[in-house]
Amino acid sequence: MLVAVPLFDRFTALDAVGPYEVLSRLPDTEVVFVGLDSGPVRTEGGGLGLVADATLEQVRRPDVVVVPGGPGQSEHMSEGPLHRWLRAVDETTVRTTAVCTGSLILAAAGVLAGRTATSHWLALDQLSTLDVTPSGERVVVDGKYVTAAGVSSGIDMALVLAGELVGEQTAQRVQLGIEYDPRPPYDAGAPDKAPAEIVAALRERSRFPRNRAV
């Protein structure tokens, strides 16, 4: 099974690396990072880079696609090479997926038209402008399309994928192997749980700008 993760400038690291840590541990599975060009691609803060080992043109028939999000997503809301690649590979994928604002890229490419999907809570309302029904669930499955909410939820999504693709026992072995048993010190991981002043502060300095028209 071939999993392709497209990278773009200013993506969010965990959106890509979280699913990688799960999916790369599945039997007979290869995860490849792809880009418009091969070579290093920098994350949103610029302090970390992942290497795109292949170009989009070199990976034409992945079984699974995982689109990360991040501030750089706003540069990929109009027609271009990434949109064309996503539509082309979606014709043969077993699962087409996205984490965080990666779902906005899929939606802008027309891949999620008429579907239900999720995204980061600060960007969730933008899905409805792209012919997608937004959902506040952490992971949303609609046919072969699977989307995850913000950043850390990509790990949950990857475990859902693992269970569907190779069976629940293997998925549970992977979960145990990475010791994914989150117990955060604060119950502030969702806007309906966090203190109102924290939610307001994040809205005020949101790093998710309104997207340019498709």
N, C-alpha and C positions, 0 to 999 in steps of 0.2 A: 504494500500500500504506500502510495506517495502522497505526502502532505506538503502543500506549498503555502508559505507565509510571505506575502508581498510586503516589502519594506518601503518606506518613503521618508524623506527628511522630516524630523520632528515627530516621529511616532512615539508612543508610550511604551517603554521597555517591557513592563510586565504584561501588557496586552499580547505581546509576541512570545516572551520567554515563559510565561505561565503555562499556556497551552503546549509549548515545546516540551517542557519538563514532563508533562503527562504523555503526550502522543509519541514522543521519541522512545518511550519505554515499551510501547506495544510491540508484539512479535511481528517480524517481517514488515516493519514500517520504517520508512525514511522520511525525515522532515528536512525540507530544503528552504532556505531563505532566498527569495528572488527579488529583483529590483529592476528599475528601468535600465540601470547599468549594473554590472558586477562590481563588487568592492564594498568598502565600509559605508554604512548609512548611520547618521547620528540621530540620537534620541532627542526628545523635546528640550532637554536642558543642555545638550551638546557635550555633556561630560562622558557619555557612554556611546559606543557604536557597536552595531552588529554587522557582520559581513554577509552581503548578498553573494552567494556562491554561483548564482546563475541569473541570467536575464529573463525577463518575461517571455521573450521569444524562444528561449531554450526549454521552457517548461510548458508544454502544450496540453498535456492530459493528466493533471493531478487527480487523484481520487478524492482528496479533501482540500479545500481552500480555507485558510483562516486569515481574515483581514483584521489587522490591529487598528486601533484608533490613535488619537493624539492630536495636538494642535495642528500638525501638518495636514490633517484630514481636510481642512478647509481649502487646501490647494488642489484637491482632487474631487471637487464637486461638479466639475464641468467635463464635457466630453474630452477624452484623451486616451493615451496608450493604456493606462490602467483600466479604464472603463471597458475598452474594447477587449482587453485580455480577460477581464472578469466575465463578460458576456460569452466569450468564446469557450472558456474552460467550463463554465457553468452548464454547458450543453451535455457534458459527459461526467461531471463530478457525481460522486455518491452523496457527499455532503458539502454544501457551501455555507460557510459560517463567518461570523464576525464578532469582535469584542469591542465594547465601548462604542466610540463614534465611528468605528469601522463599519457599523451597520448603516451609517449615513452614506458612506461611499457606495456600498452595495445598492442602497436605495436610489441614489443619484444615477447609478449605472443602469437602473431599470430592472435589476435582478429580483428585487423584493416587491415588485408592483402587485398590489392586491393582497399582500401577506400581512401577518402580524409579526412584529419584532420589538426588540428592546434596545436600549442604548444607555449611556450615562444619564443619570437623572437630570443633570443640567441641560442636556441636549435632547431629551426624550420627545419634547413637543415638536421638534423639527421633522420627525418622521412623518407626521400627518400631512406635511406640505409636500411630501414625496410619494404620495399614493400608498402609504404604509400605515397600518393601524398600530399605534404605539401600545406597549404593555409595560407595566411597572414590575413585572416578574424578573427575577434574577437571571433566569435562563428561559428562553422561549424557543420551542420547537414547532415549526410549521412546515410540514412535509419534510423535504430534505434540507430545509434551511434552519439553521440554529444560530441564535444570537444571544450574546451575554451583555449584561449591564456594565457598570463601570469596572475597569482595570482588573481587580482581584477576582471578579466573577468569571474571568476567562479560565481559571483553573477548574471551577465547577462545570463550566461548559465542556471542557476537554474530558472530564470524567464522564459526563453524560454521553459524549461521543464514543468514548472508550467502551462504555457498557453496551451501546447500540452496535458498535462495529465488531467487537471481539468478545463480548460477553461480560456479564456482571462480575464473575469471579476474577477475571483478569483485571478488570477496572478496579476492583477492591484491592487486589495485590499491588497495583500501581499506587493507589491511594495510601496504602500502608507503607510502601517502599519510600515514598516522599514524605511520610508522616504528616499528611495533610489532615490536621485535626484542630482547626482554628479556634482559639479561645482569646479573643482580643480583650485588652484591659478595659475598654470602654464600649458601651452599647450605643455607638454613634455612627454606625456604618451605613445608615440609610436616612433619607430626609425626614421620614416619619418617626424616627427614633432619636435623632440628634437634637440637642437643645436648639430652640428657635433662633437664638442669637448666632449660633454656629452656622445654621442653614442660611441665615440672612447674609452673614459675612462672606460665605462662599458664593452666593448668588451675586453679590456686589462685585467681587473680583473674579468672576467666572472666566476661565481660560478657553471657553468654547464660544467663539464669536458667532454671530448669525452668519449663516453661509451665503455665499454668492448664489445667485439663481443658476439653476442647471442649464 
